[in-house]
Amino acid sequence: MEGLSRLVSESLARNGVETPLDHRRLQWSRWLRCESSFSTLLIPSKPGLYAFGQEVIAPGELPVTGGKRMLALFRISETEDLGMTLGRLFLLGVPDRERFAGGRCFVRYAVIEDVVQRRSAHSALQQWLASSAETVSGVASDLPTQSAEMEQKELSQSNIGPPAPLPSGF
């Protein structure tokens, strides 16, 4: 199916037809609980977007929610490798490791192979997240820059370098 969508996109591009990505029609995965690194084992190693939500109302806690859980979205990011990026959540030194391991955080992802479409969708969702935060709080937010700074800090802290050389005599 991926090949077919790529062929159609290439054909449209050759003929000068631009089809902007509608970020509201992305094929998101279901919400996955972030409890341990095992939670992320089945996430594909493909480029895409991912979103984190934290449970604010447990299932059945309020009758108003109809027995459903309510999540507060707190981060939307993009990556070249969903599986690796999300698998690194539980490495030592990752700032949000304890938050994720607490069992109240969830993640979902959407595979978007085209870098231009992925960045466009990421930008649109970041703007939506910032405007939603402004609407709820009544305070102007610079959420996209905060998220990008946090993401860079997280990536720099979780980079895995080459292994140290073996001691002599090994």
C-alpha positions in Angstrom: 0.0 0.0 0.0 2.9 2.4 0.8 4.3 1.8 -2.7 0.9 2.7 -4.3 0.7 6.0 -2.4 4.3 6.8 -3.3 3.6 6.1 -7.0 0.5 8.3 -6.9 2.4 11.1 -5.1 5.2 11.0 -7.6 2.8 10.9 -10.6 1.0 13.9 -9.2 4.2 15.8 -8.6 5.4 15.1 -12.2 2.2 16.5 -13.6 2.4 19.6 -11.4 -0.5 18.8 -9.1 0.1 19.7 -5.5 -1.9 17.9 -2.8 -1.3 19.4 0.6 -1.3 17.0 3.5 -4.4 17.3 5.7 -3.0 16.7 9.2 -6.5 15.8 10.4 -6.6 12.7 8.2 -3.4 11.1 9.4 -3.5 7.4 10.2 -2.7 7.4 13.9 -2.0 4.3 15.8 -4.0 3.5 18.9 -2.8 4.9 22.2 -0.1 2.8 23.8 0.7 2.9 27.5 4.3 4.0 28.2 5.3 1.7 31.1 8.6 0.2 30.0 10.8 -0.2 26.9 8.7 -3.3 26.1 5.7 -1.0 25.4 7.6 0.3 22.3 8.8 -3.0 20.8 6.1 -3.2 18.0 6.5 0.4 16.9 7.9 0.4 13.3 11.3 1.8 12.4 9.9 4.3 10.0 9.8 8.1 9.9 6.7 9.8 11.4 5.1 11.9 14.1 4.4 10.9 17.6 2.3 12.4 20.4 2.4 12.0 24.2 -0.6 12.3 26.4 -0.8 12.0 30.2 -3.9 10.6 31.9 -5.8 13.3 33.7 -9.0 11.3 34.3 -9.0 7.5 34.7 -11.6 5.4 33.0 -14.9 5.4 35.0 -13.6 8.2 37.3 -16.2 10.7 36.1 -19.7 9.8 34.7 -19.4 12.8 32.3 -16.7 11.0 30.3 -18.9 8.0 29.7 -16.4 5.7 31.4 -13.6 6.8 29.1 -10.1 7.9 30.0 -9.1 11.5 29.4 -5.6 12.4 28.3 -3.8 15.8 28.2 -1.6 16.1 25.2 1.8 17.4 26.2 4.2 16.8 23.3 4.1 16.3 19.5 7.3 15.5 17.8 8.7 14.2 14.5 11.5 11.7 13.9 13.2 9.7 11.2 12.9 6.5 13.2 9.8 6.0 15.4 10.9 2.7 16.9 14.4 3.9 17.9 13.2 7.3 19.2 10.4 5.9 21.3 12.5 3.0 22.5 15.0 5.5 23.9 12.4 6.9 26.3 13.5 4.5 29.0 17.3 5.0 28.8 19.0 6.3 31.9 19.4 10.1 31.8 16.3 10.8 29.7 14.6 13.7 31.5 11.1 12.4 31.3 12.0 8.7 32.1 10.2 8.7 35.5 7.2 10.4 34.0 6.8 7.7 31.4 7.6 4.9 33.7 4.8 6.1 36.1 2.2 4.4 33.8 0.0 7.4 33.3 1.6 8.4 30.0 0.5 7.2 26.6 2.0 7.6 23.1 0.5 7.3 19.6 2.2 7.6 16.3 1.6 8.2 12.6 4.0 7.0 9.9 4.7 9.7 7.4 7.6 8.8 5.0 7.7 12.1 3.0 9.9 14.6 4.9 8.0 17.7 3.6 4.6 16.3 4.5 5.9 15.2 7.9 7.3 18.6 8.7 4.1 20.3 7.4 1.9 18.1 9.6 4.3 18.6 12.6 4.1 22.4 12.2 0.3 22.4 11.9 -0.1 20.2 15.0 2.4 22.3 17.0 0.4 25.4 16.1 -2.8 23.7 17.1 -1.2 22.6 20.4 0.0 26.1 21.1 -3.4 27.7 20.3 -5.2 25.1 22.4 -2.9 25.9 25.4 -3.6 29.6 24.9 -7.3 29.0 24.8 -7.4 26.9 27.9 -5.0 29.0 30.0 -5.7 32.5 28.5 -1.9 33.1 28.4 0.1 33.3 25.2 2.5 30.4 24.9 5.7 29.8 23.0 5.1 26.0 23.2 6.6 25.1 19.8 10.0 26.6 20.8 9.9 25.0 24.2 9.1 21.6 22.7 11.9 21.9 20.2 14.4 22.9 22.9 13.3 20.0 25.1 13.5 17.6 22.2 17.1 18.7 21.3 18.1 18.4 25.0 16.5 14.9 25.2 18.2 13.8 22.0 21.6 15.1 23.1 21.3 13.3 26.4 20.2 10.0 25.0 22.6 9.7 22.1 24.4 6.4 22.2 28.0 6.6 21.1 30.4 3.9 20.1 31.4 1.5 22.8 34.6 2.1 24.7 37.6 0.1 23.5 38.3 -3.2 25.2 41.1 -3.2 27.9 44.4 -4.6 26.8 44.8 -8.3 27.1 41.2 -9.0 26.1 
